[in-house]
Amino acid sequence: MNEQERERRSGPWWPTAWVAGSAVLTAVLPLGAGDRLPDPVATHWSGSTANGSMPFWAACLVPALIWAVLGATGLLALRRTDPLLRAWTTAGLLAGGVLFLGLQAAAVRANLDRADWHGARLPLGWFLGTLAAALLTGLAAGLLGRRGLARRAVPEAPAGPVLELPDGERLVWFSRAVNPWMRALAVLCGLLAAVVLPGAATGLVAPQPGWTLGAVLALAGLAVGACSSVRVRVSAAGLEVALGPLGLPTRRWTPDELGPARVEQRSAARAGGWGYRLNGLGTTVMLRSGPCLVVRIGATGHDFAVSVDDAERGAALLNALRARQSA
């Protein structure tokens, strides 16, 4: 068994130590100020006002147990997923530890020196700072993990088809794909958001869950809508991939930024699901199973794939344009 296989099966030791250590700290954090906290302790909030409580022992153990279960699930994922997902899972574990420790610290601060839990006030600045710290920790760790993967040796990309391109002739190839189920889901989320948000604004829906639910539905609709269709263009300028009905976001590469292009048969199961997927295959825009245009990105050494019709002709033209430019 080589070192890479051993690491894949056992994983590094420090994520386990981090999850265990942060869970223990989450449990013992209230104990350090136990003589200054009420019993029961305020643990549920409506804005900054307490509206629920737990016995002191439960306030110590319940958050720690929740984090331990979530962390253990993440640690299991580290043993079974591909390198890119392992990098983001590790980032999630780091962010989760920061989040639970910060929230427990905010709860302790809110209850500190209160005679009764009803008088506890959640420090919103601390709460928002904790969320920001967890998010930044996760993003930084994930980006560093991806950069480390990019530096690893990547097998050479297989050769793909090449179109015979006469001198002086300029050709352009277009293709597109649409996933009607994802588009329908995006429309549904948008319609629900259009109902919930005005309802929260006018009082027909309770404001506390209404604004949150409406925002989640709106963001989900935008995200799913952006991944429901794709347009691909190959020209002398290189490769352009535009997502969504508005063509946003758009990714562009010049021919000298790309390696060989080829065609692969891929399914949603192999890509890890529908939409914009990141996994050991690289990046895949998966809207329907079947032939995908696959290109090697020179800067990272990883593949970018998109499921579109007539992928072989697009790969052949892109390889011809690269050959012409390098001649």
WONOR-V26296 format. One record per residue. N is the residue number from 1. PHI is phi in whole degrees, 0 to 359 (none if undefined). OMEGA is omega in whole degrees, 0 to 359 (* if undefined). BURIAL is + if it has 24 or more other ideal C-beta (glycine too) atoms within 12 Angstrom, else -. Layout:
n phi omega burial
N PHI OMEGA BURIAL
N PHI OMEGA BURIAL
//
This chain:
n phi omega burial
1 none 181 -
2 281 185 -
3 294 181 -
4 294 178 -
5 293 179 -
6 296 179 -
7 293 181 -
8 295 184 -
9 280 183 -
10 266 182 -
11 76 176 +
12 293 185 -
13 279 190 -
14 289 174 -
15 298 177 +
16 296 178 +
17 296 180 -
18 295 180 +
19 297 181 +
20 296 182 -
21 295 180 +
22 291 176 +
23 294 178 +
24 295 178 +
25 297 177 +
26 299 180 +
27 287 187 +
28 269 183 -
29 304 178 +
30 294 182 +
31 295 181 -
32 294 178 -
33 238 185 +
34 301 181 -
35 282 180 -
36 247 182 -
37 248 176 +
38 286 175 +
39 223 10 -
40 286 184 +
41 250 176 +
42 294 183 +
43 227 180 +
44 230 192 +
45 225 168 +
46 242 192 -
47 69 178 -
48 260 184 -
49 263 180 -
50 286 175 +
51 224 176 -
52 196 184 -
53 215 175 +
54 221 170 +
55 302 184 -
56 304 182 +
57 295 179 -
58 290 178 -
59 297 176 +
60 283 191 +
61 271 187 +
62 299 178 +
63 300 180 +
64 295 179 +
65 292 178 -
66 300 180 -
67 293 179 +
68 297 179 +
69 293 179 -
70 298 180 +
71 295 178 +
72 296 176 -
73 298 177 -
74 295 179 +
75 295 176 +
76 295 179 -
77 296 179 -
78 298 183 +
79 273 191 -
80 240 186 -
81 262 181 +
82 283 187 +
83 303 182 +
84 293 178 +
85 292 176 +
86 296 179 +
87 297 180 +
88 286 175 +
89 295 176 +
90 299 177 +
91 298 178 +
92 296 178 +
93 294 178 +
94 297 180 +
95 295 180 +
96 296 177 +
97 298 178 +
98 299 182 +
99 296 183 +
100 292 177 +
101 295 180 +
102 294 179 +
103 293 178 +
104 294 178 +
105 296 178 +
106 295 179 +
107 294 178 +
108 298 181 +
109 297 180 +
110 295 183 +
111 268 188 +
112 299 176 +
113 61 174 -
114 267 178 +
115 288 181 -
116 217 185 -
117 297 179 +
118 298 181 -
119 272 181 -
120 291 178 +
121 230 181 +
122 286 177 +
123 287 186 -
124 298 177 -
125 298 178 -
126 296 181 +
127 299 180 +
128 294 177 -
129 297 177 -
130 296 178 +
131 299 180 -
132 295 180 -
133 297 179 +
134 295 180 +
135 296 180 -
136 295 177 -
137 299 180 +
138 296 180 +
139 295 181 -
140 297 180 -
141 294 179 +
142 294 179 +
143 293 177 -
144 295 178 -
145 295 178 +
146 295 179 +
147 295 177 -
148 296 178 -
149 295 182 +
150 295 181 -
151 279 180 -
152 287 179 -
153 295 180 -
154 244 179 -
155 301 180 -
156 296 182 -
157 290 177 +
158 297 178 -
159 289 180 -
160 244 180 +
161 292 178 +
162 230 179 -
163 274 175 +
164 286 186 -
165 244 180 +
166 300 179 -
167 301 177 -
168 83 182 -
169 275 181 -
170 245 180 -
171 239 177 -
172 227 179 -
173 239 177 +
174 239 171 -
175 201 180 +
176 208 176 +
177 209 180 +
178 226 172 +
179 255 186 +
180 296 180 -
181 291 178 -
182 292 178 +
183 296 178 +
184 295 178 -
185 296 179 +
186 296 178 +
187 296 179 -
188 299 178 -
189 299 179 +
190 296 179 +
191 295 179 -
192 296 178 +
193 297 179 +
194 293 176 -
195 272 187 -
196 289 184 +
197 296 175 +
198 297 177 -
199 297 177 -
200 292 181 +
201 290 183 -
202 264 180 -
203 91 178 -
204 291 176 -
205 242 180 -
206 305 186 -
207 300 187 -
208 299 176 -
209 278 186 -
210 296 181 +
211 296 180 -
212 296 181 -
213 297 180 -
214 297 179 +
215 295 179 -
216 297 179 -
217 297 180 +
218 296 179 +
219 295 178 -
220 297 178 +
221 298 179 +
222 295 182 +
223 295 181 -
224 292 179 +
225 299 180 +
226 293 181 +
227 256 185 +
228 273 179 +
229 210 181 +
230 211 174 +
231 237 183 +
232 237 180 +
233 226 174 +
234 243 180 +
235 210 178 -
236 299 178 +
237 282 179 -
238 120 184 +
239 248 177 +
240 232 179 +
241 237 182 +
242 248 183 +
243 261 172 +
244 80 181 +
245 295 179 -
246 265 181 -
247 71 180 -
248 230 359 -
249 283 179 -
250 236 176 -
251 245 182 +
252 227 174 -
253 223 173 +
254 280 182 -
255 303 181 +
256 285 175 -
257 269 185 -
258 245 171 +
259 266 181 +
260 299 175 +
261 254 181 +
262 208 178 +
263 240 176 +
264 229 171 +
265 276 180 -
266 228 176 +
267 240 178 -
268 298 179 -
269 297 180 -
270 288 181 -
271 281 181 +
272 95 178 +
273 129 181 -
274 265 177 +
275 94 183 +
276 267 189 +
277 245 175 +
278 238 178 +
279 201 183 +
280 296 176 +
281 282 187 +
282 108 177 +
283 248 180 +
284 229 170 +
285 265 189 +
286 255 179 +
287 247 174 +
288 202 180 +
289 289 179 -
290 134 183 +
291 296 177 +
292 234 171 +
293 281 184 +
294 238 178 +
295 233 176 +
296 269 180 +
297 275 186 +
298 296 186 -
299 293 183 -
300 253 185 +
301 78 180 +
302 251 185 +
303 270 170 +
304 238 183 +
305 235 178 +
306 218 182 +
307 272 180 +
308 220 178 +
309 287 176 +
310 58 184 -
311 296 183 +
312 296 180 +
313 293 177 +
314 297 178 +
315 295 181 +
316 296 179 +
317 293 181 +
318 296 177 +
319 294 178 +
320 294 179 +
321 294 177 +
322 295 180 +
323 296 180 -
324 296 182 -
325 291 182 -
326 276 181 -
327 289 * -
//
